[in-house]
Each structure stands twice: as C-alpha cells, then as structure tokens.
Amino acid sequence: MVAKLRKNSPGLFQDWSFGTTNYLLFGVGIATVILGYIIMASGEVDSTQSVTIAPLLLFLGYVVIIPVSIMYRKKAKQDLGS
C-alpha cells in the first residue's frame, strides 16, 4: 500500500517553484546584506560608509533583492501556432 502511494505522489521537488535564477538572486541578496553589515562594522560611527553606504546596501538586500528572488518566475512559453 505504501508503494502505491509513493508511485502516485509527485516527488518532493517536482513542483518546487524555485529555479536556479531564484537561488542566484537570493545568494546575491544575502551577500549584499553581509557586505552591508561588514561595511557598517568597519567604519567609524560618523563616517559616510557607516551612515550612508551600509544602510543603502542593507536596504537593497532586504527590501529589493531578496523579495525579488522569492517572487521571480520565468515567463511561460506561448504557443505561436494558435
């Protein structure tokens, strides 16, 4: 009975909607966030890098790149014959 259920049910990652592009964008977002924290920690308290550059990188990582990586989907190919 268990064998029948395994044959009929789809695999764990067959309906997974994340592709290579999603993972690459997510990796870029995580790298941007890590870089933002490193720049923030390495600068002085009132330096331009701690007050301006690092928050911009963190904003881009958290608010732009990571959400885009989650929501991105490839466009479906349309049938040109009909």
C-alpha positions in Angstrom: 0.0 0.0 0.0 2.9 2.4 0.8 4.5 1.6 -2.6 1.2 2.6 -4.4 1.2 6.0 -2.6 4.8 6.6 -3.4 4.3 5.9 -7.1 1.2 8.2 -7.4 2.5 11.1 -5.4 4.9 13.6 -7.0 8.5 13.8 -5.8 9.4 16.3 -3.2 11.0 18.8 -5.5 9.0 18.2 -8.7 6.5 21.0 -8.0 9.2 23.3 -6.5 8.8 26.7 -8.0 12.3 28.0 -7.3 14.8 27.6 -10.1 18.5 28.4 -10.5 17.8 32.1 -11.1 15.9 32.3 -7.8 18.7 30.8 -5.8 21.3 33.0 -7.5 19.3 36.2 -6.8 18.8 35.0 -3.2 22.6 34.4 -2.9 23.3 37.9 -4.2 20.8 39.3 -1.7 22.4 37.5 1.2 25.9 38.6 0.0 24.7 42.2 -0.2 23.3 42.1 3.3 26.5 40.6 4.7 28.6 43.2 2.8 26.4 45.9 4.3 27.0 44.7 7.8 30.7 44.4 7.2 30.9 47.9 5.9 28.9 49.2 8.8 31.1 47.5 11.4 34.4 48.5 9.8 33.6 52.3 9.6 33.7 54.9 12.3 30.5 56.0 13.9 30.0 59.2 11.8 31.7 58.1 8.6 30.0 58.1 5.2 30.3 54.4 4.9 28.5 53.7 8.2 25.8 56.3 7.8 25.1 56.2 4.0 26.6 53.3 2.1 26.0 50.4 4.5 22.3 51.3 5.1 21.7 51.5 1.3 23.3 48.1 0.8 21.1 46.6 3.7 18.0 48.2 2.2 18.8 46.9 -1.3 19.4 43.4 0.1 16.4 43.1 2.5 13.8 45.1 0.6 14.7 44.7 -3.1 16.9 41.7 -4.0 15.6 39.0 -1.5 11.9 39.7 -2.2 12.6 39.7 -6.0 14.4 36.4 -5.7 11.3 34.9 -3.9 8.7 36.4 -6.4 10.6 35.9 -9.7 9.2 33.3 -12.1 10.2 32.6 -15.7 7.6 33.5 -18.2 5.7 30.6 -19.7 6.4 30.0 -23.4 3.3 30.7 -25.5 2.3 28.6 -28.5 3.0 30.6 -31.6 0.9 28.3 -33.9 -2.5 29.3 -32.5 
